[in-house]
Amino acid sequence: MFDISQQMEVFPTTVDLKRIDPPLNMRRFYRMSVQPDLFGGACLVREWGRIGFRGQMLIERHPDEGHAVTALLKLAATKHRRGYLRSS
């Protein structure tokens, strides 16, 4: 009925954020993605650091994809309040 590739994504499963402030010598990234795990749950994978460097990673386990997406949206809102913007 609908082509999956043409449907708009209501709840994002990946978010890429950047915060660049030259006067403060700040060039940071924050990347989040929701990925399934082997036990039927979902994981929120968070990566952050200075642009151009490896950065750090944290994996949070959640009981299902809904909980992981909710955590992603809450964290994205917090980062947006701190000055991070979506990268295109």
C-alpha positions as semicolon CSV with decimal commas, in nm:
position;residue;x (nm);y (nm);z (nm)
1;M;0,000;0,000;0,000
2;F;0,268;0,251;0,104
3;D;0,625;0,260;-0,009
4;I;0,838;0,236;0,307
5;S;1,112;0,455;0,157
6;Q;0,864;0,740;0,101
7;Q;0,709;0,739;0,447
8;M;0,820;1,014;0,680
9;E;0,994;0,896;0,992
10;V;0,785;1,007;1,288
11;F;1,022;0,893;1,562
12;P;1,390;0,918;1,464
13;T;1,620;0,626;1,534
14;T;1,939;0,825;1,468
15;V;2,034;1,180;1,563
16;D;2,358;1,361;1,475
17;L;2,429;1,682;1,666
18;K;2,713;1,934;1,650
19;R;2,819;2,227;1,861
20;I;3,071;2,461;1,703
21;D;3,177;2,778;1,885
22;P;3,503;2,923;1,744
23;P;3,560;3,184;2,022
24;L;3,558;2,903;2,279
25;N;3,758;2,667;2,051
26;M;3,467;2,422;2,076
27;R;3,398;2,169;1,798
28;R;3,196;1,881;1,942
29;F;2,970;1,610;1,808
30;Y;2,706;1,393;1,970
31;R;2,562;1,095;1,784
32;M;2,280;0,870;1,904
33;S;2,119;0,567;1,742
34;V;1,867;0,303;1,843
35;Q;1,971;-0,050;1,750
36;P;1,813;-0,389;1,824
37;D;1,997;-0,625;2,056
38;L;2,014;-1,005;2,049
39;F;1,764;-1,053;2,331
40;G;1,459;-0,880;2,180
41;G;1,524;-0,543;2,338
42;A;1,683;-0,229;2,201
43;C;1,999;-0,035;2,274
44;L;2,062;0,338;2,263
45;V;2,416;0,382;2,136
46;R;2,565;0,721;2,228
47;E;2,891;0,858;2,086
48;W;3,044;1,197;2,164
49;G;3,367;1,389;2,147
50;R;3,564;1,647;1,954
51;I;3,501;1,662;1,579
52;G;3,783;1,485;1,397
53;F;3,869;1,256;1,687
54;R;3,744;0,916;1,796
55;G;3,542;1,021;2,101
56;Q;3,369;0,799;2,355
57;M;3,082;0,550;2,336
58;L;2,813;0,436;2,578
59;I;2,550;0,167;2,519
60;E;2,227;0,181;2,719
61;R;1,999;-0,124;2,716
62;H;1,620;-0,078;2,708
63;P;1,336;-0,335;2,716
64;D;1,198;-0,231;2,375
65;E;1,246;0,016;2,091
66;G;0,982;0,254;2,230
67;H;1,173;0,309;2,554
68;A;1,500;0,356;2,362
69;V;1,343;0,614;2,126
70;T;1,196;0,800;2,425
71;A;1,540;0,815;2,587
72;L;1,690;0,935;2,257
73;L;1,433;1,217;2,226
74;K;1,483;1,330;2,588
75;L;1,860;1,335;2,547
76;A;1,835;1,520;2,213
77;A;1,617;1,788;2,378
78;T;1,871;1,828;2,658
79;K;2,158;1,863;2,411
80;H;1,957;2,114;2,205
81;R;1,910;2,330;2,518
82;R;2,289;2,319;2,567
83;G;2,355;2,458;2,220
84;Y;2,388;2,148;2,002
85;L;2,228;2,170;1,656
86;R;2,128;1,894;1,413
87;S;2,388;1,834;1,147
88;S;2,276;1,769;0,793
